Amino acid sequence: MSELFQILQQEWAVRALLASSMVGIMCGVLGCFIVLRNMALVGDALAHAILPGVVLAFVVVGYSALGFFTGAVLAGLLTAVGITWIQHQVQTKNDAAIGIVFTAMFSIGVMGISAISKNEGVHLDLKDFLFGNVLGVANEDLYLTAAIVVYVLLSVWAFYRYLFVTTFQPVVAETMGISVRTIHYYLMLLLSFAVVAALQTVGVILVVAMLITPAATALLLSDRLPTVLLLAGGLGLASAVFGLVAAIQLETTPGPAMAVTATAFYLAAVLLAPRKGLIFRTIRQRRLRNRIRREDALKQIFRLQQQGEVSEPALLQNLGYGRRILQQQLQFMRQQGWLERERLALTSTGRDEAYRLVRAHRLWETYLVNQIGLSAEQIHDDAERYEHLLSDEILDEVEAELGFPTLDPHGSPIPAKRGAPPLPLQRLEPGEQARIAARQMNEQITAQLWELQLLPHSALVVLAKTEHSMEIESKGKKLELPFRLAARINVERI
């Protein structure tokens, strides 16, 4: 370890570390927009296609970092224009257009370097351009890289809104007067800058790894673009630094080591990302499977209890899974207080939970028949699946969309929502008569009814229903009640 610290304190190592760090941050941030726009292949194309510009710059001005920069950027822009022109003007598939242009440009560059290298005294190594030579970074290269990184990051900051809207909503961007094509070409310019800056560190072939892999890793960890940009920049920095350190330790090529390090971070995110990682996704799927089994068992106990005595053999026959799994689910239900300790009988809490499942099942069946147009014979299996996935909010919306039905397509009653009155005023249709029930959900509802002079057992008739309110008449007085209140008033039909 002390030997590594001594190496990193040397001037060439400091320059290599600075150049790699800057390129890692820049490629990570810029790569987010490349990945989100499905332009990974375009990034690969530009990385290869700048080679003819490098060759031309060498012929004109010799070995010059600024010359290489100018030639590479011009070649990158020519490639971007050529790809876009073929995609829009010629009947050629988009990916085919990219492949045609970049392979032609790359081949021209390789042929040019091969031809120049035959001349005596010429030191233009193709391997350095393909795989980078970060250990040979000069001060001139460092200054140019720093200038490019600052320009690219400032451009992303300044034009963030334009990049955001053209990435996710290009049609909306056009209606706002933002030129999607101009932003596209400007992104290509920034991409060309990034590729040129990465020539010395990872080379034209592996720059794609630094552009794509940290961004893809960050997108596994977050869905918010500002967070993704910060994560991608950090991951690009970490990939460059740890890759360089690994290359020094293992005495291998730094560029490939950085690409492999970035890939290692990506694989770690694939496994461990909180929302999208395989491990946590497997855990969530297992929890969902257990919850579905538990809710199926609860519903079967509820049905068997309504028909008569509940028995374990009957449960096993109806559920279709083994005794061990059933015992696990029954033990969990007892811990939750859904099931009595000594026998297979639901507690009041368990019955409430079972009513919720039955309500979800029958509401979804009603929705499939009334809104989708399926027959009553086609809906049961689909309802069995989705009853476990429908939240109370979705069920409330479905119930409102259906007009608060009381029976499902099979004629079975649809239970009221837990905590809701057995017959809310909201369910009544115009012309129906009822009276205010003596027992309401809570004292707050009772107080509101007193303020409206709707006393217990007061008769009323529904005059009209709109999307957000109900009009009723009681004792010759017309009242307009909001739907939220009408859904909480308990009534009895007359």
Secondary structure, DSSP 4 states (H G I P E B T S, - for coil): -HHHHHHHTSHHHHHHHHHHHHHHHHHHHHHHHHHHTT-HHHHHHHHHHTHHHHHHHHHHH-S-HHHHHHHHHHHHHHHHHHHHHHHHHSS--HHHHHHHHHHHHHHHHHHHHHHHHTSTT----HHHHHH--GGG--HHHHHHHHHHHHHHHHHHHHTHHHHHHHHH-HHHHHHTT--HHHHHHHHHHHHHHHHHHTTTTTHHHHHHHHHHHHHHHHHHH-SSHHHHHHHHHHHHHHHHHHHHHHHHHHT--HHHHHHHHHHHHHHHHHHH-TTT-HHHHHHHHHHHHHHHHHHHHHHHHHHHHHHS---HHHHHHHH-S-HHHHHHHHHHHHHTTSB-SSSS-B-HHHHHHHHHHHHHHHHHHHHIIIII---TTTSHHHHHHHTTT--HHHHHHHHHHTT--SB-TTSPBPPPPTTS-SSBGGGPPTT-EEEE-S--SSHHHHHHHHHTT--TT-EEEEEEE-SSEEEEEETTEEEEEEHHHHTT-BEEE-
